[in-house]
Amino acid sequence: MKLYIIRHGQTDWNVQGRIQGRQDIPLNAAGRSQAQMLAKGMEKRPVTAIYSSPQLRAMETAMALAGNQGVEVIPLPELVE
C-alpha cells in the first residue's frame, strides 16, 4: 500500500501570506492549474480512495485528482485544520 499526502493548491490568501485556518477559501487560478497538473502527474499512480478535508480548497484539489482516477472524494471533517 502507498499513501500519498497532498496539500491543496494555491489560494489568494497563500499569495498574501495570510493564515487560512478554518476559513473556507477557494483555489485561485494558479491553484486550479496546480490541481490539474497534480491530476496529470498522478495518472500512472492509480489510487483506490481519496480522502479530503471538506474545506473548499482541499476539495477542489481532491476533485481534480478524482476526475482522472475515476474514484469519489470522501470528505473527512477530521482533516480540517
C-alpha positions as CSV (number, residue, x, y, z in Angstrom):
1,M,0.0,0.0,0.0
2,K,1.2,3.5,-0.8
3,L,-0.1,6.6,0.9
4,Y,0.1,10.0,-0.8
5,I,-0.3,13.1,1.3
6,I,-1.1,16.1,-0.9
7,R,-1.5,19.7,0.1
8,H,-4.2,21.8,-1.6
9,G,-3.3,24.2,-4.5
10,Q,-2.7,27.9,-4.1
11,T,-5.2,30.4,-2.8
12,D,-5.2,34.1,-2.9
13,W,-4.6,34.0,0.9
14,N,-1.4,31.9,0.3
15,V,-0.1,34.7,-2.0
16,Q,-0.9,37.3,0.6
17,G,0.8,35.4,3.3
18,R,-2.5,35.2,5.3
19,I,-3.2,32.3,7.6
20,Q,-6.4,30.5,6.3
21,G,-7.0,28.1,9.2
22,R,-10.7,27.1,9.1
23,Q,-11.7,29.9,6.7
24,D,-13.2,28.3,3.5
25,I,-11.0,30.0,0.9
26,P,-11.2,28.6,-2.7
27,L,-8.3,27.9,-5.0
28,N,-7.2,30.8,-7.3
29,A,-6.4,30.3,-11.0
30,A,-2.8,29.2,-10.2
31,G,-4.2,26.7,-7.6
32,R,-6.7,25.2,-10.1
33,S,-3.8,24.9,-12.6
34,Q,-1.7,23.1,-9.9
35,A,-4.6,20.7,-9.2
36,Q,-4.8,19.8,-12.8
37,M,-1.0,19.3,-13.0
38,L,-1.3,17.1,-10.0
39,A,-4.0,15.0,-11.6
40,K,-1.9,14.6,-14.8
41,G,1.2,13.7,-12.7
42,M,-0.7,11.1,-10.8
43,E,-2.2,9.4,-14.0
44,K,0.3,6.5,-13.7
45,R,-0.1,6.2,-10.0
46,P,-3.6,4.7,-9.6
47,V,-5.4,5.3,-6.3
48,T,-8.3,3.4,-4.8
49,A,-9.5,6.1,-2.4
50,I,-9.2,9.8,-1.9
51,Y,-9.9,11.4,1.4
52,S,-10.0,15.2,1.8
53,S,-10.8,17.9,4.3
54,P,-14.2,19.2,3.4
55,Q,-12.8,22.7,3.0
56,L,-13.3,24.1,-0.5
57,R,-9.6,24.5,-1.4
58,A,-8.9,20.9,-0.4
59,M,-12.0,19.5,-2.1
60,E,-11.2,21.4,-5.3
61,T,-7.7,19.9,-5.3
62,A,-9.0,16.4,-4.5
63,M,-11.8,16.6,-7.1
64,A,-9.3,17.3,-9.9
65,L,-7.4,14.2,-8.9
66,A,-10.5,12.1,-8.5
67,G,-11.7,13.0,-12.0
68,N,-8.7,11.4,-13.6
69,Q,-8.7,8.5,-11.3
70,G,-12.4,7.6,-11.5
71,V,-12.9,7.5,-7.8
72,E,-15.0,9.6,-5.4
73,V,-13.6,12.0,-2.9
74,I,-14.5,11.1,0.7
75,P,-14.7,14.2,2.8
76,L,-13.4,13.8,6.4
77,P,-14.1,16.6,8.9
78,E,-11.2,15.2,11.0
79,L,-8.8,16.6,8.3
80,V,-9.9,20.2,8.8
81,E,-7.1,22.4,10.1
